[in-house]
Amino acid sequence: MPKYNDVQVPIFNHRLRREVAELYTATFIRNFAVVMLGLFVPIFLYSLGYTVQQIVLFYLATYFIRFITLPLSGKIAVRYGFEHAMGYSIPITILFYASLYFAKFYPGLIFVAPVLLATSLNIYWVAHHADFAYYGKNGQRGREVGTLHGLMRTSAVAAPFLGGLILKFSDFGILFLIVSILLFVSLIPLFTTKEKFKPRTFSYISSLKRLFLRKNRKRLLGFMGFGEGIVGIAIWPIFIYLVLADYLKLGSLISFATLITVVATFYISRLTDRMNRKTITKTGSILCCISWLARLLAKFPLYILFVDAFSRISKSSIEIPMYASTYKRAQTSRVMDTIIFYEMGLSLGITLTALLVYILLFYTSNIALAFIPAAIVSLLYMFL
């Protein structure tokens, strides 16, 4: 392991390696930009005339492409460096937004968009997780992961509101432009210091073999629990929009729900370093399942606010101990092997859940019924 330079950041009560501090800053800016727009992407597709079933198919294609190409992203990250790989993902993300926006003029671009989205997500998140796992400190994993998630939640507090405000008084074109500028700004913290990195190799075939080894079966099932997230990405925003029928109200509601979650996230991060992580994860799995079933009754703004905040808190209680354990495991083995395994398990779970929801929507026009398979899949988190 190389020598690290620690820095004391005033708002945190623990010292951070400089690389982690830079990652915190870059993640804050990028997440603010992505959340400002991400909530409205399925609604944008819906406004273009695509059905909910077709939107689910869009994300199914995205995550299937993610699954089969993830090891290639691992090759890029270990060859060119984690921070450089995150930097490479930004122009691809902007191209994705451009293809999405111009799909209303050139419908064929809708087939290009999933490829661009899958590529940008793969390169960014593989490098992001690997960077954090490599430079994080053992003994304060929970606090570091909790701080990172807290920052991501904090950056997401105002973002949906501002996105909704822009859409209320302007259009998606302006929102796409603003988000693209912010994404470029997020590159700055990553390159304030020179990345020290030794190029390595990474095997595509070994990644596939590792995924289905008997000894890894429980972890794979646990990571596949993230499949429930596709319903939150593709259907929940449209469901809320159909209830509220207003971009600004939608953005404001999600912003307030996220604000509630921020406080809980920092509390959960402290528990992660003190309590049994499996106990926290199993409790979070049950709560996540309940939160999906509770959405079946969502008809009024105040209830939607409550159930969305409850869902986000339960998800944090799963993600924080899971990431802390994954990053710790990554430091005791090959970093990229661990990260690719996690990302492939997540992508496989989302692909299969999206396929299940797609089939379900053949037989019903009630999109709320998609919350049921999401609730069932979320119980897989218990295997983590």
N, C-alpha and C positions, 0 to 999 in steps of 0.2 A: 504494500500500500504506500502511496506517496505521502509526503509531508503536507499538512494542511495549515492554512491560515485561519484562525478563529477570529470572529468579530462579535462584539457585543451590540445587539440591536436593542435600543432603549425600551421598546414596547414589549419585549419578551424577557422572561426571567431566566433564560438559559443562553449560553454562548453558542453561536452557530459557525460552522465552517463557511468561509466566504462563498464557496460554490452553492451552498444551500441558501444563503441569504440572497444571492443573485437569482436563484430559481424561484424563491418566494416572490420577488418583485416581478419577474417576468410572468409568472403564473397569475399573479393578481391582475396585471394589465390584460393578458390574453383572455382570461376567464371573463373579465368584465365585458370585453368585446363580443366574445362568443355567446354569452348569456343574453346580451342585449338583443341579439338576433335569433339565437337558437330556439327560443320559445315560440317564435312566430313562423319558423320554417314550414312546419306541417300545415299551418293555417294559410301560408302563402300558396302552397301547393293546392290546398282545398279551394282557395279563391280562384285558381286557374282552371278549376273544373274537374280536378282529379277526385275520385271517390276515396273514402277512408281506406277501403280495401286496396286500392292502387297505391296509396301512400304507404301502407304497411308493406306492400311488395317492393316499393322503392328502398325502404330500410332493410328489408330482407336481402335484397341484392347487395346493398352496401356491406352488410355484415358477413355475408357469404364470401364476398371478395376479400374482406378483411381477414377472414379465417384462413383462406388459402394463400394469402400473400404476406402474412405476418412474419414468417421467418426471413423473408427478403428484407423487411424493415430492420430486423435484427442484424443482418449483414451490413446494411448501410450504417447503422449506429456504431457498430464495433470497428468499422473500417474508417469512418470519417470523424467520429467523436460524438458524444451525446448532445452537447450544446449546438454543434454544427448541424446535427440531424434535426433538432427542434427548429433551428433557423430555416432549414430547407422546407419544412412543412408549411411555413407561413404563406409563401407565394402560391402553393398548391391549394391551400384553404381559400385564398382569395379567388383563384380560378374556379373553385367549386361554387362560390357565391355568385360569380359572374355567369357561369353556365346555368345556374338556377334562375337567375333574374331574366336572362335572355331566352330562356326556354319558352316564354310566352310569345316570343316572336319567331323562334326557331325550335319547334317542338322536339326535334331530334336530339337536342342538347340534354333532354331529360335522361337519356341513356348514357350520356357521358358523365353526368353529375355523380352517380353512385361510385364510379371508378375514382374520381377526384376526391370525393369525401372519404372513401375507404383508405386511399393512399395517404392523405393528409393526417387522418386519425392514427393510422398505423405508425407512421414515421414519428409523429409528435409524441404519442403516449408511450411507445417503446423507449424512446430516448429519455423522456421525462421521468418515468419510473426508474430506469437504470441509473440515471444521474442522481436521483434522490437516494436510491439504495446504496450507491457507491460512496457517496460523500456524507451520508447521515451518520449520527453517533449512536452506538449501542448504549442502552441505559436511559436514553431519553427519546426512544423511538415514538412512544405514544404522544409525547408533547410535540415533537417535531411534525409528526403526521397530523396531529390535531391542529397544530398551528397552521399547517399548509391548508388543511380542509377549512379551518376557520377563516383564513384569508380568502379562499375561493368562495365561501359562502358570503363573506363580507363584500367582496367585489361584486357578488351577484345580487346584493340587496337593492341597489338603485338601478341596476341594469335593466330589468324587465320594465320598470316604470318609465325609464327614459326611452326605451324601445317603443313602448306603447304611446308615449307622448309624441315621438317623432312620426309614428304612423298615423296618429290622429290628425296631425296638422300638415303632414307631408305624404311621402309614399315609400315603398320598399326600396326604390332606387337610391334615395338619400340615405336610408338606414344601411344599405349595403356599402355605400361609399364611406360612411363614418366608421363602420366596423373594420373595413379594410385598412384605413389609416391607423386605427388603434392597434391592429395586428402587427403592422410594421414597427410601431413604437415599442411593442413588447419584445422586439429583438434586441433593443439597446442594452438592457441589463445583462443579457447572456454573454455579451462580448466586451464587458468593461475590463475583464482580465483575460489573459490568454489561457485557453484550455490546454492542460497538460494531458496528453493522451497518446497511448501506444496502440497502433492499429492491430486488430486481431482478426481471426477467421471465425465463421459461424456456419453450422451445418443445417441445411433445410430438412434433409431426411431424418436426422437425429431428433429434430424438434417434433416431427410427426410421430416417431416411435415413442418418444418420451411421454407424449400426451396420453397414450393408451396403455402404458405399463400398468400392471395390476397394483403395484405399490402406490401409484399416483391416482387411483380411481376415486377415492374419497375427496381429495383436493379438487379433482376435475369436476365432480358433481357439485361441490361447494361453489366453485367459480361459475358454473353454469347457472347458478341461482340469479346471477346478474341479468339473465334473460328477461326477467320481469321488467327491466328498465325500458325495453322497447315499447311497452304500452305507455309508459310515462313520456317517452320521447314523441311517439307518433300519434297517440290517440287522446291522452289526457288534455293537452293544450286545445285540441279541437273541441273536445267535450265541454271544457270551461267556456270557450268562445261561444259555443252554441247557447249556453246558459246566459252569459253576460252580454253578448252581441256588441262588444265595444273593446277596442284594442287597449285604451288607456285603463279601463276598469280591470281588464285581464292582467296587464302589467303591474298595476298597483297592488292587486291582490297577491300575486306571486312574490312581489318585493316584500310585502309585509310578512308573508309566511316565511320567507327566507330570513328576515330579520329575527324572527322568533327562534329560528334554527341555529343562528350564530352562537347565541349564548349557550345552548345545549351542546354544541360541538366542542367548545373549549372545556366544558365540564366532563364530557365523555373522554376527551383526550387525557385528562388527569386520571380518570378511573382505569384507563387502559394500562398505565404503568403500575397501577397498584392492585388491580383485581385480576382474576383469571379471565383471560381473553376469550376463551371458548364459552364461558358463562355469559359474557356480554353479547357475543355474536349470536348465540342461540336465543337469547331473549329478544334481540333485535330482529331475528328471523320471524319469530312469532308475531311481534308487533307490526312488522312489514306486511305480513299476510293479513292481519286484521285491518290495516290501513287500506289495502286494496278492496277488501270486502265492504268496508265502510263507504267507499266511493260509489257503490251501487245506489246509495241513498242521496247522493249529492244533487240537490236541486236549487239551493239557495246560496248566495254569496258568502254569508257568514259560515255556513257549514263547509263550503268548499275551502275557505281559508283555514278552518280548523283541521280538516282532514289532510290538506296539503302540507301544513306545518308538521302534523303528527307523522306523516309519511317521511318527510325529510329528516326528522329527528331519528326515527327508527332506522333509516338507511345509514345515517352517520354512525349509529351504534354498531353497525355491521362493518362499514368500510374502514373506520379508524383502526380497530384491532386487527382486521384482516390485512391492511396495508402494513401496519407495524410488523406483523409476523412475516409477511412476504418479503419486506425489505431486510429484515434480520436474516431470513433464510438465504436471500440473495448474497449477503456479505459472507456467508459461510460456504457458499458454493459458487458456481459461475453465475455472475449477475444476469447476463443475458438469457441463459437457460431458464432461470426462474421467472423473469419478466415475460418472456415469450409464452411460457406455459400458462401463466395467468391470463394474458391477453387472448390467447387462442381458446382457453376455456370460456372466457367471457363472450367472445365472438360466436363460438359454437352455441352457447346457451341462447343468445339473442337470435341467432339464425333459426334455431329450432322453435323457439317461442313465437317468433314472427310468422313462421310457417303454420303453426297451430292456430294463431289468431286469424291469419289469412283464410284458412279453411273454415273457421268458425263464422267469419263474415259472409261466407257463401250462403249460410242458412238463416241469417238474421240481419235486420237493419238496425237493431239496438246495439250501438257500439259500446254501451256500458257493460255488456256481457263479456267483453274482452278483459275486464278487471278480474274475472274468476280464474282464468288460466294464469294470469299474473300472480294472483294470490297463491296458487298451488306451486308455481315455479319458485316463488320466494322462500318456500320451506326448504329448498335445497341448500340455503345458506347454513343450515344446521350441520352440514358435513365439513364446514371450514374448521 
